[in-house]
Amino acid sequence: MKQQLEVIRKSALEAITAAAASEELEALRVKYLGKKGELTAVLKQMGKLSPEERPIMGQVANEVRAALEAAIDEARERLAAAKLEQQLIDEAIDVTIPGKEVRIGHKHPMYKALDEIKEIFVGMGFTVLDGPEVELASYNFDKLNAEEGHPSRDWSDTFYFDEDSRVMLRSQTSPMQVRAMETMKLPIRIIAPGRVYRKDEVDATHSPMFHQVEGMVIDKGVTMADLKGTLNAVMEELFGEGTVTRFRPHHFPFTEPSCEMDVQCHKCGGKGCPTCKGEGWIEVLGAGMVHPKVLEMSGIDSEEYTGWAFGMGLERLAMRRFKIADLRLIFENDVRFLEQF
């Protein structure tokens, strides 16, 4: 038996030393030291030995086991070190090779314009609100005094989700006026930017999806002069001192009196061109004094409080701000266009 143990020691140590992979080493451990391994098979024969021989053979067997285990541990460390060294070689980076240029993007021109608008209004004490794009007719129309039959509620103008015309993609950010009046304490000064949807044809100044910035002030003693003064100040902050604007009478169901505000076309300076459709002016927003019925429907005493509101098209402001001739360029994501900003 002693001779068998020595043979196992010699052959096992030679194989362990020659092992070139951790999988091979594990197979050798199982072969020699496993439950069905060669060393275990020899130890099962110790029952045939005399009582005097058993302690001697047991000691030899323990020495062989210890030698094999030590050799396996040493080989495992050797293989791990070799693997790490090879990995370092394979994954080495030559820092002397010029790296690839990383192109860093920047904000879209429309969102640059939005950031400027937010900064201007926040500086005036306004709060910025956000609201749902899928809206209820009660907020998009009813509580804004746009009764059944109003042209804006027609299926040719609005994207509806249900046959009853009660759920839709909001056609304006004006519902945030109502939500603000129902939930906020007076006085109220808010702007609400966001995406809106209308069935408009795509041309140089229209898109079926666009962005609006809604604004509203509700307080005691608010007048139309406050509205005009605020909007003129905002336009001068955006487009520079001396920006030419004009206000035209209009009609909106949720404001009375109502108006539209134009800025002089940046492309032609008021002479008339395709961008402004030959008019010399580009409409940027609709506005007016909040209708007393809208105040009352939101629980505000129209005898004590007045207010004004506006809704401006963000894309058109970005066009004027960055002198963009065609609104469609804003949505096409042409890198050659966007890199200019």
C-alpha positions as CSV (number, residue, x, y, z in Angstrom):
1,M,0.0,0.0,0.0
2,K,2.9,2.3,0.8
3,Q,4.1,1.8,-2.7
4,Q,0.7,2.6,-4.2
5,L,0.6,5.8,-2.2
6,E,4.0,6.9,-3.5
7,V,3.0,6.2,-7.0
8,I,-0.1,8.3,-6.6
9,R,2.0,11.1,-5.0
10,K,4.5,11.1,-7.9
11,S,2.0,10.9,-10.8
12,A,-0.3,13.4,-9.2
13,L,2.4,16.0,-8.5
14,E,3.7,15.7,-12.0
15,A,0.2,16.2,-13.5
16,I,-0.6,19.1,-11.2
17,T,2.6,20.9,-12.1
18,A,1.9,20.4,-15.8
19,A,-1.7,21.7,-15.6
20,A,-2.2,24.6,-18.0
21,A,-5.8,25.6,-17.1
22,S,-8.0,25.9,-14.0
23,E,-10.5,23.4,-15.5
24,E,-7.7,20.8,-15.9
25,L,-6.5,21.4,-12.4
26,E,-10.0,20.8,-11.0
27,A,-10.3,17.6,-13.0
28,L,-7.0,16.4,-11.3
29,R,-8.3,17.3,-7.9
30,V,-11.4,15.2,-8.5
31,K,-9.3,12.3,-10.0
32,Y,-7.0,12.0,-7.0
33,L,-8.8,13.5,-4.0
34,G,-12.5,13.2,-4.8
35,K,-14.9,10.7,-3.2
36,K,-14.2,8.2,-6.0
37,G,-10.6,9.4,-6.4
38,E,-7.4,7.2,-6.5
39,L,-6.3,8.2,-3.0
40,T,-9.7,7.4,-1.5
41,A,-9.7,4.0,-3.3
42,V,-6.4,3.1,-1.6
43,L,-7.5,4.3,1.8
44,K,-10.6,2.0,1.6
45,Q,-8.1,-0.9,1.7
46,M,-6.8,0.0,5.1
47,G,-9.3,-2.3,6.7
48,K,-7.2,-5.2,5.5
49,L,-4.1,-4.1,7.3
50,S,-3.0,-5.3,10.7
51,P,-3.6,-3.0,13.7
52,E,0.2,-2.2,13.8
53,E,0.3,-1.1,10.1
54,R,-2.8,1.1,10.1
55,P,-1.3,4.1,12.0
56,I,1.8,4.0,9.8
57,M,-0.2,3.9,6.5
58,G,-2.6,6.5,7.8
59,Q,0.2,8.9,8.4
60,V,1.7,8.3,5.0
61,A,-1.7,8.8,3.4
62,N,-2.3,12.1,5.3
63,E,1.2,13.3,4.1
64,V,0.3,12.4,0.5
65,R,-3.1,14.2,0.8
66,A,-1.5,17.3,2.3
67,A,1.2,17.3,-0.4
68,L,-1.4,17.1,-3.2
69,E,-3.6,19.8,-1.6
70,A,-0.6,22.1,-1.2
71,A,0.4,21.5,-4.8
72,I,-3.1,22.2,-6.1
73,D,-3.3,25.5,-4.1
74,E,0.0,26.6,-5.5
75,A,-1.0,25.6,-9.0
76,R,-4.3,27.5,-8.6
77,E,-2.5,30.7,-7.6
78,R,0.0,30.2,-10.5
79,L,-2.8,29.9,-13.0
80,A,-4.7,32.8,-11.6
81,A,-1.6,35.0,-11.8
82,A,-0.9,33.9,-15.4
83,K,-4.6,34.6,-16.4
84,L,-4.4,38.1,-14.9
85,E,-1.1,38.8,-16.6
86,Q,-2.5,37.7,-20.0
87,Q,-5.7,39.8,-19.4
88,L,-3.6,42.9,-18.7
89,I,-1.7,42.2,-21.9
90,D,-4.9,41.7,-23.9
91,E,-6.6,44.7,-22.5
92,A,-3.6,47.1,-22.5
93,I,-4.3,50.6,-23.8
94,D,-1.7,52.4,-25.8
95,V,-2.1,55.9,-24.3
96,T,0.3,57.3,-27.0
97,I,-2.3,56.6,-29.8
98,P,-4.5,59.6,-30.5
99,G,-8.0,59.1,-29.1
100,K,-11.3,59.4,-31.0
101,E,-12.9,62.8,-30.8
102,V,-16.0,62.8,-28.6
103,R,-18.8,65.0,-30.1
104,I,-20.7,66.6,-27.3
105,G,-24.3,67.7,-28.1
106,H,-26.1,70.7,-27.0
107,K,-29.7,71.8,-26.4
108,H,-32.1,72.1,-29.2
109,P,-32.7,75.7,-30.3
110,M,-36.4,75.4,-29.3
111,Y,-35.5,74.4,-25.7
112,K,-32.9,77.1,-25.6
113,A,-35.7,79.6,-26.3
114,L,-37.9,77.9,-23.7
115,D,-35.1,78.2,-21.0
116,E,-34.8,81.9,-21.8
117,I,-38.6,82.4,-21.5
118,K,-38.7,80.5,-18.2
119,E,-35.9,82.6,-16.8
120,I,-37.6,85.8,-17.8
121,F,-41.0,84.9,-16.2
122,V,-39.4,83.3,-13.1
123,G,-37.6,86.6,-12.7
124,M,-41.0,88.3,-12.7
125,G,-42.3,86.1,-9.9
126,F,-44.1,83.5,-12.0
127,T,-44.3,79.8,-11.1
128,V,-43.7,77.1,-13.8
129,L,-46.4,74.4,-14.0
130,D,-46.6,71.1,-15.9
131,G,-49.7,69.2,-16.8
132,P,-51.2,66.2,-18.7
133,E,-51.1,66.0,-22.5
134,V,-54.1,63.7,-22.5
135,E,-56.8,66.0,-21.3
136,L,-60.5,66.0,-20.5
137,A,-63.0,68.1,-22.4
138,S,-64.1,69.7,-19.1
139,Y,-60.6,71.3,-18.8
140,N,-59.7,71.8,-22.4
141,F,-63.1,73.4,-23.4
142,D,-66.0,73.4,-20.9
143,K,-64.3,75.4,-18.0
144,L,-62.7,77.7,-20.5
145,N,-66.1,78.8,-21.8
146,A,-65.8,77.0,-25.1
147,E,-69.3,75.6,-25.3
148,E,-70.5,72.7,-27.5
149,G,-70.5,73.7,-31.1
150,H,-67.4,75.9,-30.8
151,P,-65.2,75.4,-33.9
152,S,-62.2,74.4,-31.8
153,R,-64.1,71.4,-30.6
154,D,-64.7,70.0,-34.1
155,W,-63.1,66.6,-35.0
156,S,-61.4,68.3,-37.9
157,D,-59.4,70.4,-35.4
158,T,-58.8,68.2,-32.4
159,F,-57.4,64.7,-31.8
160,Y,-60.0,62.8,-29.8
161,F,-59.7,59.4,-28.1
162,D,-63.4,58.6,-27.7
163,E,-66.5,59.0,-29.8
164,D,-68.1,61.2,-27.1
165,S,-65.4,63.9,-27.6
166,R,-64.6,63.9,-23.9
167,V,-60.9,62.7,-24.0
168,M,-58.3,64.2,-26.3
169,L,-54.8,65.3,-26.9
170,R,-54.9,68.8,-25.5
171,S,-55.1,71.4,-28.2
172,Q,-53.7,74.1,-25.9
173,T,-51.9,74.5,-22.5
174,S,-54.9,76.6,-21.4
175,P,-56.3,73.8,-19.2
176,M,-53.5,74.6,-16.8
177,Q,-55.2,77.9,-16.2
178,V,-58.2,76.1,-14.8
179,R,-56.1,73.6,-12.9
180,A,-54.1,76.4,-11.3
181,M,-57.3,78.4,-10.4
182,E,-58.8,75.3,-8.8
183,T,-55.7,74.3,-6.7
184,M,-53.6,77.4,-6.0
185,K,-54.1,80.3,-3.6
186,L,-54.6,83.8,-4.9
187,P,-52.9,85.8,-6.2
188,I,-51.7,83.5,-9.1
189,R,-48.8,84.1,-11.5
190,I,-48.0,81.0,-13.6
191,I,-46.7,79.8,-16.9
192,A,-47.3,76.4,-18.3
193,P,-45.1,75.2,-21.1
194,G,-45.7,71.9,-23.0
195,R,-46.7,70.0,-26.1
196,V,-50.1,70.6,-27.7
197,Y,-51.8,68.9,-30.7
198,R,-54.0,70.2,-33.5
199,K,-54.9,69.0,-36.9
200,D,-52.9,71.6,-38.7
201,E,-51.3,71.2,-42.1
202,V,-47.5,71.2,-42.1
203,D,-46.1,74.4,-43.6
204,A,-43.4,77.0,-42.8
205,T,-45.3,78.2,-39.6
206,H,-47.6,75.2,-38.7
207,S,-47.3,71.7,-37.4
208,P,-49.8,69.2,-36.0
209,M,-47.7,68.9,-32.8
210,F,-46.1,72.0,-31.4
211,H,-45.2,73.6,-28.1
212,Q,-47.1,76.4,-26.2
213,V,-46.3,78.5,-23.2
214,E,-49.4,79.4,-21.4
215,G,-49.3,82.3,-18.9
216,M,-51.8,83.7,-16.4
217,V,-52.1,86.3,-13.7
218,I,-55.1,86.6,-11.3
219,D,-55.1,89.3,-8.8
220,K,-56.9,92.4,-7.6
221,G,-56.8,95.4,-10.0
222,V,-55.2,93.6,-12.9
223,T,-55.8,95.4,-16.3
224,M,-55.1,95.0,-20.0
225,A,-52.3,97.5,-19.6
226,D,-50.5,95.1,-17.3
227,L,-50.8,92.4,-20.0
228,K,-49.4,94.5,-22.8
229,G,-46.6,95.9,-20.6
230,T,-45.6,92.4,-19.5
231,L,-45.6,90.9,-23.0
232,N,-43.7,93.8,-24.5
233,A,-41.1,93.5,-21.8
234,V,-40.8,89.7,-22.5
235,M,-40.4,90.3,-26.2
236,E,-37.6,92.8,-25.7
237,E,-35.8,90.5,-23.3
238,L,-36.0,87.7,-25.9
239,F,-35.4,89.6,-29.2
240,G,-33.6,92.7,-28.1
241,E,-34.4,96.3,-27.2
242,G,-36.6,98.0,-29.8
243,T,-38.4,94.8,-30.9
244,V,-41.5,95.9,-32.9
245,T,-44.8,94.4,-31.8
246,R,-48.4,95.0,-32.5
247,F,-51.7,93.9,-30.8
248,R,-54.8,93.2,-32.9
249,P,-58.3,92.7,-31.6
250,H,-59.5,89.1,-31.7
251,H,-61.9,86.7,-30.0
252,F,-61.3,83.8,-27.7
253,P,-64.1,82.3,-25.6
254,F,-62.0,82.3,-22.4
255,T,-60.9,86.0,-22.6
256,E,-62.8,89.2,-22.9
257,P,-61.5,91.5,-24.4
258,S,-59.1,89.4,-26.5
259,C,-56.2,90.2,-28.7
260,E,-53.4,88.6,-30.8
261,M,-49.8,89.8,-30.6
262,D,-47.5,89.9,-33.6
263,V,-43.8,90.6,-33.9
264,Q,-42.2,92.0,-37.0
265,C,-40.9,89.3,-39.4
266,H,-37.2,88.7,-38.7
267,K,-36.7,87.5,-42.3
268,C,-37.9,90.6,-44.2
269,G,-38.0,93.3,-41.5
270,G,-41.7,93.9,-42.2
271,K,-41.5,94.0,-46.0
272,G,-43.3,90.7,-46.7
273,C,-41.7,87.3,-47.5
274,P,-42.7,83.6,-47.7
275,T,-41.9,83.2,-44.0
276,C,-44.5,85.7,-42.9
277,K,-46.8,84.9,-46.0
278,G,-46.2,88.4,-47.3
279,E,-47.7,90.2,-44.3
280,G,-44.5,91.4,-42.6
281,W,-45.6,90.1,-39.3
282,I,-45.6,86.8,-37.5
283,E,-48.3,86.0,-34.9
284,V,-46.7,84.7,-31.7
285,L,-49.5,84.6,-29.2
286,G,-53.1,85.1,-28.3
287,A,-54.1,86.9,-25.1
288,G,-56.7,88.8,-23.2
289,M,-58.4,89.4,-19.9
290,V,-59.7,86.2,-18.3
291,H,-63.4,86.0,-19.0
292,P,-65.5,86.5,-15.8
293,K,-67.3,83.2,-16.5
294,V,-64.0,81.3,-16.5
295,L,-63.2,82.9,-13.1
296,E,-66.6,82.0,-11.7
297,M,-66.5,78.4,-13.0
298,S,-63.2,78.0,-11.0
299,G,-64.7,79.4,-7.8
300,I,-63.1,82.9,-8.1
301,D,-65.2,86.0,-7.4
302,S,-65.0,88.0,-10.7
303,E,-66.2,91.2,-8.9
304,E,-63.1,91.2,-6.6
305,Y,-60.5,89.6,-8.9
306,T,-59.5,90.1,-12.5
307,G,-56.8,88.5,-14.6
308,W,-55.1,88.2,-17.9
309,A,-53.8,85.2,-19.8
310,F,-51.8,84.4,-23.0
311,G,-50.8,81.4,-25.0
312,M,-47.6,81.7,-27.1
313,G,-46.3,79.3,-29.7
314,L,-42.8,78.3,-28.7
315,E,-41.6,77.3,-32.1
316,R,-42.5,80.7,-33.6
317,L,-40.6,82.4,-30.8
318,A,-37.6,80.2,-31.5
319,M,-37.9,81.1,-35.2
320,R,-37.8,84.8,-34.3
321,R,-35.2,84.3,-31.6
322,F,-32.7,82.4,-33.9
323,K,-33.9,83.8,-37.2
324,I,-35.1,80.5,-38.6
325,A,-37.0,80.8,-41.9
326,D,-39.0,77.6,-41.8
327,L,-40.7,76.0,-38.8
328,R,-40.2,72.5,-40.3
329,L,-36.5,72.7,-39.8
330,I,-37.1,72.6,-36.0
331,F,-38.6,69.1,-36.3
332,E,-36.5,67.5,-39.1
333,N,-33.5,66.9,-36.8
334,D,-31.0,67.7,-39.6
335,V,-27.6,67.8,-37.9
336,R,-26.4,70.4,-40.4
337,F,-29.1,72.7,-39.1
338,L,-28.9,71.9,-35.4
339,E,-25.1,72.3,-35.3
340,Q,-25.5,76.1,-36.0
341,F,-26.9,76.5,-32.5
